[in-house]
Amino acid sequence: MKQIKAYVRPALADHVVDKIEHQSVDMPGIAASEVRIFGHPEDTDPLERTHLAKLEIVVRDEDVDGVVDIILEHAQTGHSGDGAIYVTEVTKAIRIRNGQRDRKAVHSVFEEPEAD
C-alpha cells in the first residue's frame, strides 16, 4: 500500500477528489484539509505564505500511477503555487473501530473473499 499526499490549490481540490472517486468504485476515502504553506515560489526569497488543500489517500500499489496522473491532470495550472505530490510506503494500517489491519483497515473492498 502507498500513501499519496498531494498539496493542491483549494479551488481545485473538490474537482480532483471527484475525478479520483470516479476512477474506481473500490477507491478508499480521501482526507482533505486546508493548510498554510511557507515556501519559495519561483525560487525567490523570502518565504511566502500561501494556502493549499492537502489531500491524503492510501491506495493499493497498482493504483498509485493512476491517482497521481489524475492529480497532475486536474490540479496543474502551469503556474507557481500548483503544489506537490508525495508518495510513501504504508507499512501498517489499523482501523480503530474493529482492529482490522492493513488492506482491510484501509477499505472493505480490499478484503480478500472468504473461503467457502
Phi, psi and omega in degrees: 000152179229150172253129174254124176243118182237133174255116184229165177299134182305324182293341182256352187300311181298321179298316179297315180299316178301317181293321177294317180300322183279353179293321186202144179288339182260025175283129180288179181292165180236130174270133180229138177210156175268137182227155172263132181246136175246115184210182180248087179296135180057030178056043180255166172246154350278187176301141174241145179261137175218165177251134176227166172259136177255123177251131178233130181215138175255127184227164173293153181307320184288349181262353186301306185299321179296318180291316178300318179298320178297316180298314179299316183293323189254356179244352185271124175252345182089003181250158176303139180097008178293338177110202183205160177233135176234138178237126181229158178284138173256115183267341179202141174221136181224127176275120185297319185305315186230005177078006178301148186238154174055232186302322179294329180287332184284315182194138185298334180288349175280350184297144176285145178297143180287141179285140179276000000 
